[in-house]
Amino acid sequence: MKIGVVTFPGSNCDYDCYRASREVLDAETVYLWHKEHDLQGVDAIFLPGGFSYGDYLRCGAIAAKSPIMREVIAFAEAGGPVAGICNGFQILCESGLLPGALIRNRSLKFRSRPVYLRVERAEPPFATDYTVGQVLRVPIAHGEGCYTADDRTLDELEAERRVAFRYCDADGNVVADANPNGSARNIAGIVNAAGNVLGMMPHPERAVDPLLGATDGIGLFTSIAGHLAGR
């Protein structure tokens, strides 16, 4: 099993993803530089959080045109697992691998704190080690994390069960007060139609170590490992 973590200028969570992959999964893990075209034979790819290209134009807009993204798109279209976290979610939307867009938080403030997520989809490759309805506690850190799309797209996501996670309270109730950024329908993460591309704003890679007080992100990494192992 070999995991690739893409690094763009301005990425600041690439090491977190790298460390989670190495220490949680004991997997061979490599960095993929944004100017490269070689995916080095990886079995899964992470697009990490940060501020790629300084968030100029729109968050993720420049990164979506990076040379490496041609290979990432081809990898995803061939069925390879791709997970975009925070800025990575923005890049996936800007590249067309996921629908919708991430815009400024409704509060117009940067939000950095733990939030609760309800698991809406417990299917491979990202969530088989969770259960539908399970409540996770995972940190966020973003200023442009408000997921938006037209009503038709939102209805399609709901009908096709492509909402992966929603913001909720500690008891799993999906309520407005639990939504940290104003995302439509409390959406915190979605998948593509094939289910092999995940975008989410919260940071599971920062919730894999008891020393940091959070381990609810481990399931995402072990689910990917199980999928790759054919479990």
N, C-alpha and C positions, 0 to 999 in steps of 0.2 A: 504494500500500500504506500503510495507516494502522494503527498499533498502539496499543492502550489499556493503560495500567497503572493498576490500581485502587489508591487510597490510602485506608487506614483509619487511625483514630487508633491510633498505635503501630506502624504499618508502618515498617520501617527499611531495607528492601531495594528500595523502589520506585524510588529514584534509580538503583540498580545496574541494574535491568531497563530503565529509561528510557535510560540511557547505552548499554547493550549494544544496544538496538534502534536508537538513533540512530547509533552509531559502527560497529557491525558491519554493519547492514543499510542504513544511510543512509535509514531510513524515517521518514516523518512519525510522530511519537509524541506522545501526549497523556496527561495524568493524568486519571483518572476519580475524582472525589471520592465517598466512600461514601454521602453523602446524596442524590446526584443520581440521576435516572432516564434521563438522556440519555447514550447510548454514543457520541455524536458520529460515528456512521458508521464505526466502526473495523472492521477486517477480522480482527483477532485480539486476544485479551485475555490479560494476565498478572495473576495474583493473587500479589503478592510476599510475601517472607518478612518476619518481624518479630514483634511481640507485639500483634496487633490487640486493642484494648480491654483492654490489660494482661493478656491471657490469663486474665481472670476467668471463672468458671464452669468451662469447659473451653476449651482452645486452639481458637480459631475459632468457638466456639459463638455468640457475640454477633455477630461479623462476618457469619455466615451469614444473619442476620436483617436485615442492613443494606438500605436501600432499593435500592442499586445491584445487590444480588444478585438481585433479581427480574428485572432486565434481563439480568444475566449468565446466569442459568438459562435464560431464554427464548432468548438468543443461542446457548447451547450446544445446547439442544433443537432449534434450527433448523439445526444442523450447523456452527456457527462454532467455530474453534479456541480453546480455553481451556486455559492452562497455569497450574497452581498450584504454587508452589515453597515448600517448608518450611511456614510458616504458611499459605500459599495452599493447600497440600495438605490441611492440617487443615480449612480452610474448605470445600474441595470435599467432604470426607467429611461434615462437619457439615451441609452444605446438601443432601446426598443425591445430588449429581452423581456421586460415587464411593462404592463400598461400603467398609465397614470403619471403623477409627478409628486415630488416632495417640495413644499413651499414653506415660507416663513411660519414659525409657530404662531398661533393665533394671538398669543400674549405679546408677541414681538420680543420675547426674552429668550436667552439661551437657557435651556433646562438641563441640569446635571444632578441626577438623584436616582435612587432605586424606584422602580415601578413594578406593578403586578401585571402579569400577562396570563390570559386564559388560552390554553391550547385548543385550537379549533380543528386541527387536522393532525392525526397521528399516523401518517403514512410515510413510506420511504421516499427519498433517501434521508430526510432530515429529522423526522420526529417519531420514529417507531419506538424509541425508548421513553416516550411520554404517553399519556392517555388523554383522550378528548375530555375537556373539562378541567384538566389539571391546572392548578394555579402556580405560576413561577414568579420568583422575585429576581429581577434582572436590572442592572443599571442602564440609564440613558445618558447621553451627552450630545445635545444637538440644538442648533438654532433654526434649522430648516427641516423639521421632521414631520410636518403636517401633510399626511397623505391625502391627495385629492384626485378625483377622476369624475367624469360625467356620470349621470345616474345609470345610463345603459351599461357602462363598464362595471360600475359597482354592483348592479343587479346580476351581471354575468359572473362576477367573482363569487357572489353569494350562491347562485344557482349551481355553479360548477364546483363548489366547495374548495375554492382556491384561497380563501382567507386562512392563513396559517396561525396567526396569533392576534388577539385583541387586548387592548388595555382594559383592565378591570380593577375592582377593589380586592381586598385581601380575601374576601369570601367568594370571589369569582363573578360578582355582579358587574355587568357591563353598563356603567353609568358615566354620565358626563364628567363628574368630579374626578374620575379615575383617568381621564384622558389628558395627558400632559401637554399636548401640542395642538389639539383641535382636529386631529385626523378624522376623516369621514368614517362614520360607523365604528369609531374606536379601533380602526385597523392599525395594527402594529407590524404586520408582516403578511406577505402574499407569495404565491407561487405562480409559475407560468402554467399554461394549459397541460403540458406534459408532466408537470410536477417536479422536474429536475432542476429548476432555477428558483431559488428562494431569495427574497429581499426582506430585510427586517431592520427597523431603526434601533431597537435595544441591542445591547452588547453582550451576547452569551459568552464571548471569549474572556470577559472580565468577571465571570461568575463560575469559575472552575476550580477555585482554591479555597479551602476552609480558612486559610490565613487571611483572606480578604473578606471573609464573612459571607460568602455566597458560592453555592455550587450548583445552582439550578440550570446553568448553561451547559453542564457536562453532557446532558442527554442529546444535545444537538450533535456534538462531536462523536459520541458513541453510536448514535443512529447512523451517521455517515459511514463509520467504520464497519458497522454490521452490514450495511447495504453493500459496501465494496467487497466484503468477505462472503457475500451471498447468503447471509443469514436469513 
